Amino acid sequence: QVSLRESGGGLVQTGDSLRLSCTASGHPSLMYTMAWFRQAPGREREFVAAVGGSDIGTYYADFAKGRFTGARVNDKKTMYLQMNNLRPEDTAVYYCAAGPKSLRVRTTTAYGSWGQGTQVTVSS
């Protein structure tokens, strides 16, 4: 069993920054890829960024490139998402997920563990 918990969301203005955190507990595998997804009202959950475990590196959705940065501490149990230059269209619930060993995986079905989400709201 792996438990994931997100934190760091909030209400910000256009152009502001936020740093989200995700902490894994239970029996996490250091080999797993961990990823961020988001879901806005009326939309499907979409991939944001992934940080590898054994498959070292980062992987980003096109909209996140140049603005968002994923990172993982040395013990691989904590993952961050630094979000800069936020826009109203970034407003969503952001979820932490873990599961695949491969890094470049975008589908929700590939991730077996999920946090409860943290709300990010960007005002215009």
N, C-alpha and C positions, 0 to 999 in steps of 0.2 A: 504494500500500500504506500502510495506517495501522496502527500498533501502539499498543495501549493497555495500560497497566500500573496496577493498583490497589495501594494500600498503606493501612495504618492500622487494619486489623482487629485483633481481640484478644479476650481473655476478660475480661468485666466482670460486675458485679453489677446486679441490677435497680435502676433509677434513675440509673445512671451514664451518661456521655456518651462518644462516640467521634467522631473526625473522619476520614473516609475521603478519600483523594486518588486522582485518576486523571490520568495524564499521557499525552498523545498525542505520537507521534513518527512519522517517515516523511514522508508527504505529507498531513497532515490539512487538511481544508477548514475555514476559519473560519466558513463558512456553515452547517455541520452543527449539528444539535441533538445534544447529548451527554446521556446518561441513565444512571441507576442502576437495575438490576434486582436481584432477590434470588431465591434458590432454597433452600428448606428441604428436608430429607430427606423423600421421599415426596410432594413437591408440585411443581407446575409452576413454571417461572420466572415471576416476576411483576414488574410495573412498580413502581418506587418514586418516582422523581422525574426530571425533565428540566430542562435548562438550555439555552436557545436560543443560536444563533449569530446569523444574520441575523434570525431571528424572536425578538426580544428578550423575555425574561421567564423565568419558572419555572412548572412544572406538576407537581402532586403527586398521588399516590394518596391516597385518603381517609384511610387509616390513618396516613399520613405528615404530614398537615396539622397544624400546631401543634407538632410534635416534631422534624421533620427540615427542614433548610434546604440547598438546593443553591445553589452559587455557582460562578462561573467567572472566572478572572483576565482581565486586559485583553487578553492575547494569544490568548485562547480555547483554549489548548492544555492547560490544567490545570483540572480540575473538582474540587470538594470536595462532600462530603456531611457536614454537621454533624448528628449524631444525639444528641438529648437524651432524657432520661427513658426509657431503653431498658427493654424488657420481654423476658421469656423468649421470647415469640412472635416477636421480632425476630431470633432466632437463625437464621442462614442464611449461605450464601456470597453475597457481594455482588459484582456484576459491573458494570463500566463498559462502555458501548456508545456507538457513534456511527453516524449515518447520515442520517436524514431532515432535510430543510430546515425542515419544519413542526414546531412545538413540541409540540402536543398529540397525540402519537402514543404509544400504549401497547404495540403488538404487537411481539413479538420479531422477526418477519419483516421489519419495516421497518428494522431496524438491521443493517448489514452488517459492522461491525467490533466485536469483543468482546475484553475482557481475560480473563485466566485466573481472576480472582476473588480475593477476600480473605475469610477466615473471620471472622465475628462470632458470638460465643457469649455469651449473657446468662444467667447463673445466677439461680435464684430464691432 
